[in-house]
Amino acid sequence: MRIKSYFAESVEDAMDKARIELGPEAMLMNTREADPESRRFGRYEVVFGLAASEVAAAAQTPIVAFPAATTTPPPDTLSREIAELRRQVDTVKRSMSRQTFQMRWTAPGASPEFAEQYMRLLSAEFSDECAHDLVQAAEARLNGSRNATPEEARDAVQTELESRFDAAANLGLSGAERRVTALVGPPGSGKTTTIVKLALKYGLTSKRPLQILSTDAFRVAASEQLRAYAAIIGIAFQPVESMAGLAQALEEASGKDLVLIDTPGFGPGDTEEAAELALFLSRHRLIETQLVMPATLRPAALARIVERFSVFQPARLLFTNVDETEALGGIVEQAIRTRLPLSYFGCGQQIPEDLREASKDELIRKVFEGWQEPALTAV
C-alpha cells in the first residue's frame, strides 16, 4: 500500500490535494494537527493510503481524459462532461467526509447515536468544527450518557442547536420613532430585489408612508430598476451620489414611517468605498444595517463575507436564494458564529410573494427532516 501525507491549512484542502493526486480510491487513514517541525507546510496533516493495485492503475490511467479531437467539443457535450466531473468530485468529497466521520466517532466508547447526529449536521453542510461542537455539547446535556436512545440523542442536538441562534424578522432599530434599514452585501447577493419585496410587503400592505433611497451610483441599472418598481407601486424613490446627499435625503424623509436604503455590492477590492459608507451608517442613530448573503454559498465563503462586512456592524442577517439549496447548515452556522438574528429569507423571484420571515422552528425541522442516512464505507 502507498501511504502519503498531505499538509494544508484545513482538513478539506488537504483532502482536495489527495483526491487530485490519488483519485477516489484513496483511503483516509488519519487526520491530525501537524507537528511543530512540519507546521510550515500547513496546519493539518492528513494521511491517505492507496492499495498497490490502485497505484498501478493510477499510473497507467489519467484521472480525467478527453478523447483526442481536432475541434472543440460541442457546448452541450462540454456541459455534460463538466457536470459529470462535478458529480464525481462531489461523490469523492462525500466519501472522504464519511471516512472522517467514522474515524472521529468510532473510537472505543463512542456513542453511535450521537455519531448519527454528527453525520446529520455534516449532511446539512455545517462545518466539521461546528457540527462537532454542537454534538459534544448535546452529549454533555445528557451527562455524557453512552446509552442514549436515537430519539434522545436527536432531541439533545435539536435543543442545543435551538439555544445557539435566534430569528427575529424586523426592520429598523427597536424603540426608534421611525424605521430606517440599510441592506449591505457582496455583488449579486440580491439586495435590490429584496428592497422591492420589503417595500411591497410593508409599504402597500400596511399602507404606511415609505421611502426608498439608493446609494448605488456604480450600477445605473440598479437605480433604474428601483425607480421603475417605485413608480409602479407608488412609493417615493430617490437616488443619492454622496454621503452628504444621503444625509440630506434622510432628513427630507423624516416624515416617512419606513425608509429602505439600497447600497452598492462591495467586492474585496472596494475597501475604501465600503469603509466610507460604513462610517456614515454607524454614526446615524436611526439606521439599522442588515447583511444580505446568498444561502447557496458554503460556510467558509459565508464566513469570509461576514468578516469582510463586519465594518458595517450589521444587526441582522438576511439570506437570499434559500429556495436554491436544501442544505441550510451554512445559514444557521453564521447565525451561531455572529450571534446575529436571522431576519428574512428570499425564496425566489416572485415579488413580493417570495420573501419569508426567518423561523427557527422551520430551519431546525429542515436540517433534520431533510437528511437521509448515507451508506458508510468501511475504513
C-alpha positions as CSV (number, residue, x, y, z in Angstrom):
1,M,0.0,0.0,0.0
2,R,1.2,3.5,-0.8
3,I,1.0,5.9,2.2
4,K,1.3,9.6,1.8
5,S,0.7,12.7,4.0
6,Y,-0.8,15.9,2.7
7,F,-0.4,19.2,4.6
8,A,-2.8,22.2,4.3
9,E,-4.4,25.0,6.4
10,S,-7.6,23.0,6.6
11,V,-8.5,19.3,6.5
12,E,-10.7,19.9,3.5
13,D,-7.9,21.4,1.5
14,A,-5.6,18.5,2.3
15,M,-8.4,16.1,1.2
16,D,-8.7,18.0,-2.1
17,K,-5.0,17.6,-2.7
18,A,-5.2,13.9,-2.1
19,R,-8.2,13.5,-4.3
20,I,-6.5,15.2,-7.2
21,E,-3.3,13.2,-6.9
22,L,-4.6,9.7,-5.8
23,G,-8.1,9.6,-7.1
24,P,-11.4,8.5,-5.5
25,E,-10.0,5.1,-4.4
26,A,-7.7,6.7,-1.8
27,M,-8.5,5.7,1.8
28,L,-8.3,8.3,4.6
29,M,-6.2,6.8,7.4
30,N,-5.6,9.7,9.8
31,T,-6.1,13.4,10.4
32,R,-4.1,15.4,13.0
33,E,-2.5,18.8,13.6
34,A,0.9,19.0,12.0
35,D,4.0,18.5,14.2
36,P,5.8,21.8,15.0
37,E,8.6,20.9,12.6
38,S,6.1,20.3,9.8
39,R,3.9,23.3,10.6
40,R,5.5,25.4,7.8
41,F,3.8,23.1,5.3
42,G,0.3,23.5,6.7
43,R,-1.6,23.4,10.0
44,Y,-3.1,20.0,9.4
45,E,-1.7,16.7,8.2
46,V,-4.0,14.2,6.5
47,V,-2.7,10.7,5.8
48,F,-4.1,8.6,2.9
49,G,-3.4,5.1,1.7
50,L,-3.8,3.6,-1.7
51,A,-3.7,-0.1,-2.5
52,A,-0.9,-1.4,-4.7
53,S,-3.3,-2.4,-7.5
54,E,-4.8,1.1,-7.5
55,V,-1.4,2.7,-7.5
56,A,-0.6,0.8,-10.7
57,A,-3.9,1.7,-12.3
58,A,-3.5,5.3,-11.4
59,A,-0.1,5.3,-13.0
60,Q,-1.5,3.9,-16.2
61,T,-4.8,5.8,-16.4
62,P,-5.2,9.5,-16.1
63,I,-7.9,10.7,-13.7
64,V,-9.6,12.7,-16.4
65,A,-9.1,12.1,-20.1
66,F,-10.9,13.6,-23.1
67,P,-10.9,11.9,-26.4
68,A,-8.4,13.3,-28.9
69,A,-10.1,15.8,-31.2
70,T,-9.1,18.4,-33.6
71,T,-12.1,20.6,-32.8
72,T,-13.6,22.0,-29.6
73,P,-16.4,19.7,-28.2
74,P,-19.9,21.0,-28.8
75,P,-21.2,23.2,-26.0
76,D,-23.8,20.6,-24.9
77,T,-21.2,17.8,-24.8
78,L,-18.8,20.0,-22.9
79,S,-21.5,21.0,-20.4
80,R,-22.3,17.3,-19.8
81,E,-18.7,16.5,-19.2
82,I,-18.3,19.3,-16.7
83,A,-21.4,18.3,-14.9
84,E,-20.1,14.7,-14.7
85,L,-16.8,15.9,-13.4
86,R,-18.5,17.9,-10.7
87,R,-20.7,14.9,-9.8
88,Q,-17.6,12.8,-9.4
89,V,-15.8,15.4,-7.3
90,D,-18.9,15.7,-5.0
91,T,-19.0,11.9,-4.7
92,V,-15.4,11.8,-3.6
93,K,-15.9,14.6,-1.1
94,R,-18.9,12.9,0.5
95,S,-16.9,9.7,0.7
96,M,-14.0,11.4,2.4
97,S,-16.3,13.2,4.8
98,R,-17.9,9.8,5.7
99,Q,-14.4,8.4,6.4
100,T,-13.5,11.3,8.5
101,F,-16.8,10.9,10.4
102,Q,-16.1,7.3,11.1
103,M,-12.6,7.9,12.4
104,R,-13.8,10.6,14.7
105,W,-16.7,8.7,16.1
106,T,-15.9,5.0,16.2
107,A,-13.3,5.2,18.9
108,P,-13.9,2.8,21.9
109,G,-16.8,4.0,23.9
110,A,-18.1,6.5,21.3
111,S,-21.9,6.8,21.1
112,P,-23.3,5.6,17.7
113,E,-26.5,7.6,18.4
114,F,-24.6,10.9,18.6
115,A,-22.4,9.8,15.7
116,E,-25.5,9.7,13.6
117,Q,-26.4,13.2,14.7
118,Y,-22.9,14.4,13.8
119,M,-23.3,13.0,10.3
120,R,-26.7,14.6,10.0
121,L,-25.3,18.0,10.7
122,L,-22.5,17.4,8.1
123,S,-25.1,16.5,5.5
124,A,-26.8,19.8,6.2
125,E,-23.4,21.5,5.4
126,F,-22.5,22.6,8.8
127,S,-18.7,22.8,9.0
128,D,-16.9,19.9,10.7
129,E,-15.9,22.2,13.6
130,C,-19.4,23.5,14.2
131,A,-21.0,20.0,13.9
132,H,-18.5,18.5,16.3
133,D,-19.0,21.3,18.9
134,L,-22.8,21.0,18.7
135,V,-22.8,17.2,19.2
136,Q,-20.3,17.4,22.0
137,A,-22.4,20.0,23.8
138,A,-25.6,17.9,23.2
139,E,-23.9,14.8,24.6
140,A,-22.9,16.8,27.7
141,R,-26.6,17.7,28.1
142,L,-27.2,14.0,28.8
143,N,-24.3,13.9,31.2
144,G,-22.1,12.1,28.7
145,S,-24.5,9.1,28.6
146,R,-23.3,6.3,26.3
147,N,-26.8,4.7,26.5
148,A,-28.9,7.4,24.9
149,T,-31.6,6.3,22.5
150,P,-31.5,7.7,19.0
151,E,-34.5,9.8,19.9
152,E,-32.8,11.2,23.0
153,A,-29.7,12.0,21.0
154,R,-31.6,13.8,18.3
155,D,-33.7,15.8,20.9
156,A,-30.5,16.8,22.7
157,V,-28.8,18.0,19.4
158,Q,-32.0,19.9,18.4
159,T,-32.2,21.5,21.8
160,E,-28.6,22.5,21.7
161,L,-29.0,23.9,18.2
162,E,-32.1,25.9,19.1
163,S,-30.2,27.5,22.0
164,R,-27.4,28.7,19.8
165,F,-29.2,31.2,17.4
166,D,-32.2,33.4,17.1
167,A,-34.6,34.6,14.3
168,A,-36.3,38.0,14.5
169,A,-37.9,39.3,11.4
170,N,-37.9,43.1,11.9
171,L,-36.9,46.4,10.2
172,G,-35.3,49.3,12.0
173,L,-33.9,49.8,15.4
174,S,-36.0,48.7,18.3
175,G,-37.7,51.6,20.0
176,A,-36.8,54.1,17.3
177,E,-39.5,56.7,16.3
178,R,-39.3,55.5,12.7
179,R,-37.7,52.6,10.9
180,V,-34.7,53.0,8.7
181,T,-32.9,49.9,7.3
182,A,-29.9,49.7,5.0
183,L,-29.1,46.4,3.2
184,V,-25.4,45.7,2.5
185,G,-23.7,42.8,0.9
186,P,-21.5,41.5,-1.9
187,P,-22.3,42.0,-5.6
188,G,-25.2,39.8,-6.8
189,S,-26.5,38.9,-3.3
190,G,-30.0,40.2,-4.1
191,K,-30.2,43.4,-2.2
192,T,-32.1,45.4,-4.8
193,T,-34.8,42.7,-5.3
194,T,-35.1,42.3,-1.6
195,I,-35.6,46.1,-1.2
196,V,-38.5,45.9,-3.6
197,K,-40.0,42.8,-1.8
198,L,-39.8,44.6,1.6
199,A,-41.3,47.8,0.2
200,L,-44.3,45.9,-1.2
201,K,-44.7,43.8,1.9
202,Y,-44.6,46.7,4.4
203,G,-45.4,49.6,2.2
204,L,-48.6,48.5,0.4
205,T,-50.0,46.0,2.9
206,S,-49.6,48.3,5.9
207,K,-50.3,51.5,3.9
208,R,-47.6,53.4,5.7
209,P,-45.6,56.2,4.1
210,L,-42.4,54.7,2.7
211,Q,-39.2,56.0,1.0
212,I,-36.6,54.1,-1.0
213,L,-33.1,55.6,-1.2
214,S,-30.4,54.2,-3.5
215,T,-26.7,54.9,-2.9
216,D,-25.7,52.5,-5.8
217,A,-24.3,55.1,-8.2
218,F,-22.0,52.4,-9.6
219,R,-24.8,50.5,-11.3
220,V,-27.2,52.7,-13.2
221,A,-29.4,49.7,-13.9
222,A,-29.9,49.1,-10.2
223,S,-31.3,52.6,-9.6
224,E,-33.4,52.4,-12.7
225,Q,-34.9,49.1,-11.6
226,L,-35.8,50.5,-8.2
227,R,-37.2,53.7,-9.8
228,A,-39.4,51.6,-12.1
229,Y,-40.8,49.5,-9.3
230,A,-41.3,52.5,-7.1
231,A,-43.3,54.3,-9.9
232,I,-45.4,51.2,-10.4
233,I,-46.4,50.8,-6.8
234,G,-46.5,54.5,-5.9
235,I,-43.6,54.6,-3.5
236,A,-41.2,57.6,-3.2
237,F,-37.7,56.9,-4.6
238,Q,-34.6,59.0,-4.6
239,P,-31.0,58.1,-5.8
240,V,-28.1,59.7,-3.9
241,E,-24.5,60.0,-5.0
242,S,-22.6,61.0,-1.9
243,M,-22.8,60.7,1.9
244,A,-23.9,64.4,2.1
245,G,-26.7,63.6,-0.3
246,L,-27.7,60.6,1.8
247,A,-27.8,62.7,4.9
248,Q,-30.0,65.3,3.3
249,A,-32.3,62.6,1.8
250,L,-32.7,61.0,5.2
251,E,-33.6,64.4,6.7
252,E,-36.1,65.1,4.0
253,A,-37.7,61.6,4.6
254,S,-38.2,62.3,8.3
255,G,-42.0,62.1,7.8
256,K,-41.8,58.5,6.4
257,D,-42.6,55.6,8.7
258,L,-40.1,53.3,6.9
259,V,-37.0,54.1,4.9
260,L,-35.2,51.4,2.9
261,I,-31.6,52.1,1.7
262,D,-30.1,50.1,-1.2
263,T,-26.3,50.1,-1.3
264,P,-23.7,49.0,-3.9
265,G,-22.4,45.5,-3.9
266,F,-18.9,45.8,-2.4
267,G,-16.3,43.3,-3.5
268,P,-12.9,42.6,-1.8
269,G,-11.3,45.4,-3.7
270,D,-13.8,48.1,-2.6
271,T,-12.4,48.5,0.9
272,E,-12.2,52.3,0.9
273,E,-15.7,52.9,-0.5
274,A,-17.2,50.4,1.9
275,A,-15.5,52.0,4.9
276,E,-16.8,55.4,4.0
277,L,-20.4,54.2,3.8
278,A,-20.0,52.0,6.9
279,L,-18.8,55.0,8.9
280,F,-21.8,57.1,7.9
281,L,-24.3,54.3,8.7
282,S,-22.7,53.5,12.1
283,R,-22.9,57.2,13.1
284,H,-26.6,57.7,12.2
285,R,-28.6,57.0,15.3
286,L,-31.7,55.6,13.4
287,I,-30.2,53.3,10.8
288,E,-30.2,49.6,11.3
289,T,-27.9,47.6,8.9
290,Q,-28.7,44.1,7.6
291,L,-26.1,41.9,5.8
292,V,-27.5,40.2,2.8
293,M,-25.9,36.9,1.6
294,P,-26.8,34.1,-0.8
295,A,-27.7,30.9,1.0
296,T,-26.1,28.8,-1.7
297,L,-22.6,29.6,-0.6
298,R,-20.6,27.2,1.6
299,P,-20.0,28.0,5.3
300,A,-16.3,29.0,4.6
301,A,-17.4,31.5,1.9
302,L,-20.2,32.9,4.1
303,A,-17.7,33.4,6.9
304,R,-15.4,35.4,4.7
305,I,-18.2,37.7,3.7
306,V,-19.2,38.1,7.3
307,E,-15.7,39.1,8.2
308,R,-15.4,41.5,5.3
309,F,-18.6,43.3,6.1
310,S,-18.0,43.4,9.9
311,V,-17.0,47.0,9.3
312,F,-20.7,47.8,8.8
313,Q,-21.6,46.3,12.2
314,P,-24.8,44.6,10.9
315,A,-27.6,44.0,13.3
316,R,-29.2,41.1,11.4
317,L,-28.5,38.5,8.7
318,L,-30.8,38.2,5.6
319,F,-30.4,35.3,3.2
320,T,-31.4,35.1,-0.4
321,N,-31.7,32.1,-2.8
322,V,-32.9,29.9,0.0
323,D,-35.0,28.1,-2.5
324,E,-31.9,27.0,-4.4
325,T,-30.4,24.9,-1.6
326,E,-31.6,22.1,0.6
327,A,-28.6,22.3,2.9
328,L,-29.3,25.1,5.4
329,G,-26.5,24.4,7.8
330,G,-24.5,27.4,6.5
331,I,-27.3,29.8,7.3
332,V,-27.6,28.5,10.9
333,E,-23.9,28.3,11.4
334,Q,-23.4,32.0,10.5
335,A,-26.2,33.0,12.9
336,I,-24.4,31.0,15.6
337,R,-21.0,32.4,14.9
338,T,-22.0,36.0,14.6
339,R,-24.7,35.9,17.3
340,L,-26.9,37.9,15.0
341,P,-30.5,37.1,14.5
342,L,-31.8,35.9,11.1
343,S,-34.4,38.3,9.7
344,Y,-35.8,37.3,6.2
345,F,-35.3,34.7,3.5
346,G,-35.6,35.4,-0.2
347,C,-37.1,32.2,-1.7
348,G,-37.5,33.1,-5.4
349,Q,-38.0,35.8,-8.0
350,Q,-41.7,36.4,-7.4
351,I,-42.3,39.9,-5.9
352,P,-43.3,40.1,-3.1
353,E,-44.5,36.5,-2.5
354,D,-41.0,35.0,-2.3
355,L,-40.0,36.8,0.9
356,R,-40.4,34.9,4.1
357,E,-39.8,35.7,7.8
358,A,-37.0,33.6,9.2
359,S,-38.2,30.9,11.5
360,K,-36.1,28.9,14.0
361,D,-38.6,26.0,14.1
362,E,-38.7,25.7,10.3
363,L,-34.9,25.8,10.0
364,I,-34.3,23.2,12.6
365,R,-37.0,21.0,11.1
366,K,-35.5,21.2,7.7
367,V,-32.0,20.5,9.0
368,F,-33.2,17.2,10.5
369,E,-36.0,16.1,8.2
370,G,-34.1,16.8,5.0
371,W,-31.4,14.4,6.0
372,Q,-31.1,10.8,4.7
373,E,-28.6,8.5,6.3
374,P,-25.8,7.6,3.8
375,A,-24.3,4.2,3.4
376,L,-21.0,4.4,5.2
377,T,-18.0,2.6,3.7
378,A,-15.5,0.8,5.9
379,V,-12.3,2.5,6.8
